[in-house]
Amino acid sequence: MSSPSGTTCAVRGCTNNQTKLNNWLKSECFDHKPKNKAECSCPKWYSFHRLPNDEEAKRNWLKNLNLKQPPKCCYVCSFHFVDKAPTEENPYPMLYLGYEKPPEKKRRRVVRMSVDSQVATTTAVMVFEQPQTFKDAQTLWMDPAEEDHTYSKGSILICDMIITPAPEISLSIAEVTLKGDKDCLLYTGIPLLVFNTLVSCLQGFVRQSSTMPAQDEVLLTLMKLRHNFAVADLARRFKRSASQVSKTLTHWVDILAEHTRDLIPWLPRDTIKATMPKVFLPHFSDLTCIIDCTESVLQKAKNLDSRSESYSHYYASNTVKYLVAIAPSGMLMFISEAFGGKCSDRYITQNSGFLDFLRPGDVVMGDRGFTIRDLVEERRVRLVIPAFTRKRSQLTNEQVTQMRRIANVLFKILSQTVPISLIPKIDKILQICAALINLRGELISSN
């Protein structure tokens, strides 16, 4: 921070500043006897390091400094770094920060007793605990009303035999919530059999620290993608804390993205022709895929450069934009990474890797926004722009529109405003949504 004395260390309680350092440099070195320490080979008393420009490093600096109102020009002296300066191993200030971290709360240990242990304990209490025979006037007698209907409490003593109620069989939240295909399609977007198969394949990827079964964690993640429930809402539904829900979402988005990549295949020509709907046969019998760039509204970023890159004039808002390629049968064959809303359809098509899937003789359908005829003709691919789009900016054919923007229809996380916190995971979320749509299969058209 800057002050009348020059640069000052921003750490709470630290008084190191540039004036003190200048006075020290002007003083005489008694070891080497130069005129001043500025000309001496001795290391400096301390040095100043400015807050980095990288957003992640900046957040970690400010988190460690724990300042309510950090200064505009933030400097930290070398006293507060492990290596006396920011290094790769210790890039953040960590020493003598002027405050103490509160002690971590220890989790209470839960001791669970088996049914046999409970029976033995109850028997011992009944045998050795003798009722008090003599009581005086000052003794607090038990209310007789409390002794009525004791058969519903704990163990029951009948004919010198102890009968312990049978423990209840606890069901997972997924088993209680998903009673059939109708419930499963509502909450996850896929049929129950597909959900159970998906869970069985991912059973071994549950975190060791997790207390939830795999089916509940997968259900929680799919409910977030399907309906974009708030984290607090999911925490209440699954009886977990908000931090546990966030960790679960982060973990399973990575796992699902890694293991659903193969569910978005580029179909061979024979398969495309064999599954071609009749409506395409008269005019587009050689059609390979239909492409479109779709956008999802993005939460406005604080960084002005990020706002500029993601601003979409079409939506008049900040968006993320991605390219989707769909087979005539409705199966998603390609979904690109997310680009800023400022990018054009041509730029995304050229840089998304879509063109690498095309082969000579393929036919691609798009609207007039795709000025890519020269790009596809280089690969001997034909671009088809139907006649009914010449006076419109988008395809309006009923059969084509049915297959467009399927991800936005089925998964509200893409049709609603995407929060900034999900941007690091947006590419994986797009891939998961596309894979789940393909898993849904023929049910897409009935939605």
C-alpha positions as CSV (number, residue, x, y, z in Angstrom):
1,M,0.0,0.0,0.0
2,S,1.1,3.6,-0.5
3,S,1.4,6.1,2.3
4,P,3.2,9.4,3.0
5,S,6.3,7.3,3.9
6,G,6.1,5.5,0.5
7,T,5.4,1.8,0.0
8,T,4.2,0.1,3.2
9,C,3.6,-3.6,3.9
10,A,-0.2,-4.4,3.8
11,V,0.0,-7.1,6.5
12,R,-1.9,-6.2,9.6
13,G,0.5,-4.9,12.4
14,C,3.6,-4.8,10.1
15,T,5.3,-1.4,10.1
16,N,7.9,-2.1,7.4
17,N,7.9,0.6,4.7
18,Q,10.1,2.0,2.0
19,T,11.4,4.9,4.2
20,K,12.8,2.5,6.8
21,L,14.4,0.5,4.1
22,N,16.0,3.6,2.5
23,N,17.3,4.7,5.9
24,W,18.8,1.3,6.4
25,L,20.5,1.4,3.0
26,K,22.0,4.7,3.8
27,S,23.5,3.5,7.0
28,E,27.1,2.2,7.3
29,C,27.8,-1.6,7.1
30,F,30.0,-2.5,10.1
31,D,31.0,-5.8,8.6
32,H,32.3,-4.7,5.2
33,K,32.9,-1.0,6.0
34,P,31.4,0.5,2.8
35,K,30.1,4.0,2.8
36,N,26.5,2.7,2.8
37,K,24.7,-0.6,2.7
38,A,23.4,0.0,-0.8
39,E,26.9,-0.6,-2.1
40,C,27.5,-3.6,0.2
41,S,27.1,-7.3,-0.8
42,C,24.9,-8.0,2.2
43,P,21.3,-9.0,1.4
44,K,18.7,-6.4,1.8
45,W,16.9,-6.1,5.2
46,Y,13.6,-6.9,3.4
47,S,12.0,-6.4,0.0
48,F,8.5,-5.6,-1.2
49,H,6.4,-7.8,-3.5
50,R,3.3,-6.6,-5.3
51,L,-0.1,-8.4,-5.5
52,P,0.0,-10.6,-8.6
53,N,-2.2,-9.9,-11.6
54,D,-3.4,-13.6,-11.9
55,E,-6.9,-13.8,-10.6
56,E,-6.4,-17.2,-8.7
57,A,-3.1,-16.1,-7.1
58,K,-4.7,-12.7,-6.2
59,R,-7.6,-14.4,-4.4
60,N,-5.2,-16.6,-2.4
61,W,-3.1,-13.6,-1.4
62,L,-6.1,-11.7,-0.2
63,K,-7.5,-14.7,1.6
64,N,-4.2,-15.2,3.5
65,L,-4.0,-11.5,4.3
66,N,-7.6,-11.5,5.7
67,L,-8.1,-7.8,5.1
68,K,-11.6,-6.3,5.2
69,Q,-10.7,-3.5,2.9
70,P,-7.5,-4.3,1.0
71,P,-5.6,-1.3,-0.5
72,K,-5.6,-0.6,-4.2
73,C,-1.8,-1.0,-4.4
74,C,-1.1,-3.9,-2.2
75,Y,2.5,-4.8,-1.2
76,V,3.8,-7.4,1.2
77,C,7.3,-7.5,2.6
78,S,9.6,-10.5,2.4
79,F,9.2,-11.2,6.2
80,H,5.9,-12.9,5.5
81,F,7.0,-15.4,2.8
82,V,8.5,-18.8,3.7
83,D,11.3,-18.4,1.1
84,K,11.6,-14.6,1.6
85,A,9.9,-14.1,-1.8
86,P,7.1,-15.7,-3.8
87,T,8.3,-19.1,-5.2
88,E,6.6,-22.0,-7.0
89,E,6.5,-24.0,-3.8
90,N,5.3,-21.2,-1.5
91,P,3.8,-18.5,-3.7
92,Y,1.6,-16.8,-1.1
93,P,2.4,-14.9,2.2
94,M,2.0,-17.3,5.1
95,L,4.1,-16.0,8.0
96,Y,3.4,-13.5,10.8
97,L,0.1,-12.3,9.2
98,G,-1.2,-10.5,12.3
99,Y,-4.0,-12.9,13.2
100,E,-4.5,-16.4,14.4
101,K,-6.7,-18.9,12.7
102,P,-9.5,-20.3,14.9
103,P,-8.9,-23.9,16.0
104,E,-10.6,-26.5,13.8
105,K,-13.7,-28.1,15.3
106,K,-13.2,-31.7,16.0
107,R,-16.0,-34.0,14.8
108,R,-17.8,-35.7,17.6
109,R,-17.2,-39.4,17.6
110,V,-20.5,-41.4,17.2
111,V,-20.5,-44.7,19.1
112,R,-23.1,-47.1,17.6
113,M,-24.2,-50.1,19.6
114,S,-25.3,-53.4,18.1
115,V,-28.7,-54.9,18.9
116,D,-27.1,-57.6,21.1
117,S,-25.2,-54.9,23.1
118,Q,-28.4,-52.9,23.6
119,V,-30.2,-56.0,24.9
120,A,-27.4,-56.8,27.3
121,T,-27.3,-53.2,28.6
122,T,-31.0,-53.1,29.1
123,T,-30.9,-56.4,31.0
124,A,-28.1,-55.2,33.3
125,V,-29.9,-52.1,34.1
126,M,-33.1,-54.0,35.0
127,V,-31.2,-56.5,37.1
128,F,-28.9,-54.3,39.1
129,E,-31.0,-51.1,39.4
130,Q,-33.2,-51.8,42.5
131,P,-36.2,-49.5,43.1
132,Q,-35.9,-47.2,46.1
133,T,-38.1,-48.6,48.9
134,F,-37.9,-45.9,51.5
135,K,-38.7,-42.3,50.6
136,D,-39.4,-39.3,52.8
137,A,-41.7,-36.4,52.3
138,Q,-39.1,-34.4,50.4
139,T,-38.5,-37.1,47.8
140,L,-39.6,-36.1,44.3
141,W,-42.0,-38.8,43.2
142,M,-42.4,-39.7,39.5
143,D,-45.6,-38.6,37.8
144,P,-47.7,-41.7,37.3
145,A,-48.9,-40.3,34.0
146,E,-45.4,-40.7,32.6
147,E,-45.5,-44.4,33.4
148,D,-48.5,-45.0,31.2
149,H,-48.1,-46.3,27.7
150,T,-44.4,-47.3,28.2
151,Y,-44.8,-50.1,25.8
152,S,-43.9,-47.8,22.9
153,K,-40.5,-46.8,24.5
154,G,-37.4,-48.9,24.0
155,S,-37.4,-52.5,25.2
156,I,-40.4,-54.3,26.8
157,L,-40.2,-56.6,29.7
158,I,-42.8,-59.4,29.4
159,C,-42.6,-62.6,31.5
160,D,-39.0,-61.9,32.3
161,M,-38.1,-61.8,28.6
162,I,-36.7,-58.7,26.8
163,I,-38.2,-58.0,23.4
164,T,-36.3,-55.3,21.4
165,P,-38.1,-53.6,18.5
166,A,-36.5,-54.6,15.2
167,P,-34.4,-51.9,13.6
168,E,-35.9,-50.0,10.7
169,I,-34.4,-50.7,7.2
170,S,-33.0,-47.4,6.0
171,L,-33.5,-46.6,2.4
172,S,-31.4,-44.3,0.3
173,I,-32.9,-41.0,-0.9
174,A,-32.7,-42.3,-4.5
175,E,-34.7,-45.4,-3.6
176,V,-37.4,-43.3,-1.9
177,T,-37.5,-40.6,-4.7
178,L,-37.2,-42.7,-7.8
179,K,-40.2,-45.1,-7.8
180,G,-40.3,-45.6,-11.6
181,D,-39.5,-44.1,-15.0
182,K,-41.8,-41.2,-14.5
183,D,-40.0,-40.0,-11.4
184,C,-36.6,-40.7,-12.8
185,L,-37.3,-38.8,-16.0
186,L,-38.6,-35.9,-13.9
187,Y,-35.5,-35.6,-11.7
188,T,-32.7,-36.9,-13.9
189,G,-33.9,-36.8,-17.5
190,I,-33.1,-40.5,-18.1
191,P,-35.1,-43.7,-17.5
192,L,-34.7,-45.6,-14.2
193,L,-33.0,-48.6,-15.8
194,V,-30.4,-46.3,-17.4
195,F,-29.9,-44.5,-14.1
196,N,-29.3,-47.8,-12.2
197,T,-26.9,-48.9,-14.9
198,L,-25.0,-45.7,-14.7
199,V,-24.7,-45.9,-10.9
200,S,-23.5,-49.5,-11.1
201,C,-20.8,-48.5,-13.5
202,L,-19.6,-45.6,-11.3
203,Q,-20.0,-47.4,-8.0
204,G,-16.2,-47.5,-7.4
205,F,-15.6,-43.8,-7.8
206,V,-17.3,-42.7,-4.5
207,R,-14.9,-40.6,-2.3
208,Q,-13.6,-42.4,0.7
209,S,-14.7,-39.4,3.0
210,S,-18.2,-39.5,1.7
211,T,-21.1,-40.7,3.9
212,M,-23.6,-40.9,1.0
213,P,-24.2,-43.9,-1.2
214,A,-23.2,-43.6,-4.9
215,Q,-26.8,-43.6,-6.1
216,D,-27.6,-40.6,-3.9
217,E,-24.5,-38.7,-5.0
218,V,-25.3,-39.3,-8.7
219,L,-28.9,-38.4,-8.2
220,L,-27.9,-35.1,-6.5
221,T,-25.6,-34.2,-9.5
222,L,-28.2,-35.0,-12.1
223,M,-30.8,-33.1,-10.3
224,K,-28.5,-30.1,-10.3
225,L,-28.0,-30.4,-14.1
226,R,-31.7,-31.2,-14.8
227,H,-33.4,-28.5,-12.7
228,N,-30.5,-26.3,-11.6
229,F,-31.7,-26.5,-7.9
230,A,-29.9,-24.1,-5.6
231,V,-27.2,-25.7,-3.4
232,A,-29.1,-24.9,-0.3
233,D,-32.2,-26.6,-1.7
234,L,-30.2,-29.8,-2.5
235,A,-28.6,-29.6,1.0
236,R,-32.0,-29.7,2.5
237,R,-33.3,-32.5,0.2
238,F,-30.3,-34.7,0.9
239,K,-29.8,-33.7,4.6
240,R,-26.3,-32.5,4.0
241,S,-24.4,-29.2,4.5
242,A,-24.0,-26.8,1.6
243,S,-20.3,-27.4,1.6
244,Q,-20.8,-31.2,1.3
245,V,-23.1,-30.7,-1.6
246,S,-20.6,-28.4,-3.4
247,K,-17.8,-31.0,-3.0
248,T,-20.1,-33.7,-4.2
249,L,-21.0,-31.7,-7.4
250,T,-17.4,-30.9,-8.1
251,H,-16.3,-34.5,-7.7
252,W,-19.1,-36.1,-9.8
253,V,-19.0,-33.6,-12.6
254,D,-15.4,-34.6,-13.2
255,I,-16.2,-38.3,-12.9
256,L,-19.2,-38.2,-15.2
257,A,-17.4,-36.1,-17.8
258,E,-14.5,-38.6,-17.9
259,H,-16.7,-41.7,-18.3
260,T,-19.5,-40.3,-20.6
261,R,-17.2,-39.1,-23.4
262,D,-17.8,-42.2,-25.5
263,L,-21.5,-41.7,-25.4
264,I,-21.2,-38.9,-28.0
265,P,-20.0,-40.9,-31.0
266,W,-19.7,-39.7,-34.6
267,L,-22.0,-42.2,-36.4
268,P,-20.9,-44.0,-39.6
269,R,-22.7,-43.1,-42.8
270,D,-24.4,-46.5,-42.9
271,T,-25.9,-46.0,-39.5
272,I,-27.0,-42.4,-40.4
273,K,-28.8,-43.6,-43.5
274,A,-30.4,-46.6,-41.7
275,T,-31.9,-44.3,-39.0
276,M,-32.8,-41.5,-41.4
277,P,-36.4,-40.2,-40.7
278,K,-38.7,-40.3,-43.7
279,V,-39.2,-36.6,-43.7
280,F,-35.6,-36.1,-44.8
281,L,-35.6,-38.7,-47.6
282,P,-37.3,-36.7,-50.4
283,H,-34.9,-33.7,-50.4
284,F,-32.0,-34.5,-48.0
285,S,-31.3,-38.3,-48.3
286,D,-27.5,-37.8,-48.2
287,L,-27.6,-35.5,-45.1
288,T,-24.9,-36.3,-42.5
289,C,-25.7,-33.8,-39.7
290,I,-27.4,-30.6,-38.8
291,I,-25.3,-27.9,-37.1
292,D,-26.2,-25.0,-35.0
293,C,-24.5,-22.6,-32.5
294,T,-26.6,-22.1,-29.3
295,E,-26.0,-19.8,-26.4
296,S,-26.5,-19.9,-22.6
297,V,-26.8,-16.6,-20.7
298,L,-23.8,-16.0,-18.4
299,Q,-23.7,-14.2,-15.1
300,K,-22.0,-10.8,-15.6
301,A,-18.3,-10.9,-14.7
302,K,-16.6,-8.2,-12.7
303,N,-13.6,-8.2,-15.1
304,L,-14.3,-5.8,-18.0
305,D,-12.2,-7.9,-20.5
306,S,-14.3,-11.0,-19.6
307,R,-17.5,-9.0,-20.1
308,S,-16.3,-7.8,-23.5
309,E,-15.3,-11.3,-24.7
310,S,-18.6,-12.9,-23.6
311,Y,-21.0,-10.2,-24.7
312,S,-23.6,-11.3,-27.3
313,H,-25.3,-8.6,-29.4
314,Y,-28.0,-11.1,-30.4
315,Y,-29.0,-11.7,-26.8
316,A,-27.9,-8.3,-25.5
317,S,-26.3,-10.1,-22.6
318,N,-23.1,-12.0,-21.6
319,T,-23.3,-15.6,-22.9
320,V,-21.3,-18.7,-23.6
321,K,-21.7,-20.1,-27.1
322,Y,-21.1,-23.7,-28.3
323,L,-21.6,-25.7,-31.5
324,V,-23.8,-28.7,-31.7
325,A,-24.0,-31.3,-34.5
326,I,-27.0,-33.6,-34.6
327,A,-27.7,-36.6,-36.7
328,P,-31.0,-36.6,-38.7
329,S,-32.2,-39.2,-36.2
330,G,-31.8,-36.7,-33.3
331,M,-28.7,-38.2,-31.8
332,L,-26.0,-35.7,-30.7
333,M,-22.8,-36.5,-32.5
334,F,-20.7,-33.5,-31.5
335,I,-20.7,-30.7,-28.9
336,S,-17.9,-28.2,-28.8
337,E,-16.2,-26.5,-25.9
338,A,-17.7,-23.2,-24.7
339,F,-16.7,-20.0,-26.4
340,G,-17.4,-16.4,-25.5
341,G,-20.7,-15.0,-26.9
342,K,-18.7,-12.5,-28.9
343,C,-17.3,-15.3,-31.2
344,S,-19.0,-15.8,-34.6
345,D,-20.4,-19.1,-35.9
346,R,-17.6,-19.3,-38.4
347,Y,-14.9,-18.8,-35.8
348,I,-16.4,-21.5,-33.5
349,T,-16.8,-23.9,-36.4
350,Q,-13.2,-23.4,-37.5
351,N,-11.7,-23.7,-34.0
352,S,-13.9,-26.3,-32.3
353,G,-12.5,-29.4,-34.0
354,F,-15.8,-30.1,-35.8
355,L,-14.3,-30.0,-39.3
356,D,-11.9,-32.8,-38.4
357,F,-14.9,-35.2,-38.2
358,L,-16.1,-34.5,-41.8
359,R,-15.2,-36.8,-44.7
360,P,-15.4,-36.2,-48.4
361,G,-19.0,-36.6,-49.6
362,D,-20.6,-35.6,-46.4
363,V,-23.6,-33.2,-46.4
364,V,-24.0,-30.6,-43.6
365,M,-27.1,-28.6,-43.0
366,G,-27.0,-25.2,-41.4
367,D,-28.7,-21.8,-41.5
368,R,-27.4,-18.7,-43.3
369,G,-25.4,-17.6,-40.2
370,F,-22.8,-20.3,-41.0
371,T,-20.6,-18.6,-43.6
372,I,-18.4,-21.7,-43.8
373,R,-18.9,-22.8,-47.4
374,D,-15.3,-22.3,-48.3
375,L,-14.1,-24.2,-45.2
376,V,-16.2,-27.3,-45.9
377,E,-15.6,-27.3,-49.7
378,E,-11.9,-27.6,-49.0
379,R,-12.8,-31.0,-47.5
380,R,-15.1,-31.8,-50.4
381,V,-18.1,-31.5,-48.1
382,R,-21.4,-29.9,-49.3
383,L,-23.1,-27.3,-47.2
384,V,-26.9,-27.2,-47.5
385,I,-28.9,-24.1,-46.5
386,P,-32.6,-24.9,-47.0
387,A,-34.6,-22.4,-49.1
388,F,-36.9,-21.6,-46.3
389,T,-34.0,-19.9,-44.3
390,R,-33.1,-17.3,-46.9
391,K,-35.5,-14.8,-45.5
392,R,-35.0,-15.9,-41.9
393,S,-32.0,-16.1,-39.6
394,Q,-32.8,-19.6,-38.2
395,L,-34.1,-22.9,-39.4
396,T,-37.9,-23.1,-39.0
397,N,-38.7,-26.6,-40.3
398,E,-40.7,-28.5,-37.7
399,Q,-38.6,-31.6,-37.8
400,V,-35.3,-29.7,-37.5
401,T,-36.5,-27.4,-34.8
402,Q,-37.5,-30.4,-32.8
403,M,-33.9,-31.6,-32.6
404,R,-32.3,-28.2,-32.0
405,R,-31.4,-26.9,-28.6
406,I,-32.3,-30.2,-26.9
407,A,-29.8,-29.6,-24.2
408,N,-31.4,-26.3,-23.2
409,V,-34.9,-27.9,-23.1
410,L,-34.0,-30.9,-21.0
411,F,-31.3,-29.4,-18.7
412,K,-32.2,-26.1,-17.1
413,I,-28.7,-25.5,-16.0
414,L,-28.1,-24.4,-19.6
415,S,-31.3,-22.6,-20.2
416,Q,-31.0,-20.5,-17.1
417,T,-28.3,-18.0,-16.2
418,V,-25.0,-19.9,-15.7
419,P,-23.2,-18.6,-12.5
420,I,-19.6,-17.5,-12.8
421,S,-18.6,-20.3,-10.3
422,L,-19.5,-23.0,-12.8
423,I,-17.5,-21.5,-15.7
424,P,-14.4,-23.7,-14.9
425,K,-16.7,-26.8,-15.3
426,I,-18.8,-25.5,-18.2
427,D,-17.1,-27.7,-20.9
428,K,-17.6,-30.8,-18.8
429,I,-21.2,-29.9,-18.0
430,L,-21.9,-29.5,-21.8
431,Q,-20.5,-32.9,-22.5
432,I,-22.4,-34.6,-19.6
433,C,-25.7,-33.0,-20.8
434,A,-25.1,-34.2,-24.4
435,A,-24.3,-37.7,-23.2
436,L,-27.4,-37.9,-21.0
437,I,-29.5,-36.8,-23.9
438,N,-28.2,-39.7,-26.0
439,L,-28.9,-42.1,-23.1
440,R,-32.5,-40.8,-23.1
441,G,-32.8,-42.1,-26.6
442,E,-36.2,-42.2,-28.3
443,L,-37.8,-40.4,-25.3
444,I,-36.3,-37.1,-26.6
445,S,-39.1,-36.7,-29.2
446,S,-41.8,-37.2,-26.5
447,N,-40.6,-34.5,-24.3
